[in-house]
């Protein structure tokens, strides 16, 4: 999981929590992962981790389904993701954070791709990195 804030340089670069990774499976006995689930979870957790209260945020992502899920606050395929979204909305309301996602090409997603692979030095060559932060874990509300 990787993300960075253009304003502060604060960033996240870490492996997936095993519980989140397990919930991203397409079917309970499948080894296939839902990339949109993981990308959406990362987007939501990154906002709560990197955004102080009282801010308006545009999140740039190279994953079309994640941008759509963030903007509509709904996943038509995952009840677990909808539960995480409920927690995200609750926290954003309490912290006065307003979020919109914008889709950009992967080539313009600068350091986030490298940070998601744990390649901090490569990301640092492309963007100004500040303090490393540990991602806030989302809770399921239902």
PyMOL commands that set and color helices and strands:
alter all, ss='L'
color gray80, all
select helices_A, chain A and resi 18-23+35-50+64-72+79-95+106-108+110-116+120-126
alter helices_A, ss='H'
color red, helices_A
select strands_A, chain A and resi 2-4+11-13+56-61+98-103
alter strands_A, ss='S'
color yellow, strands_A
deselect
rebuild
show_as cartoon
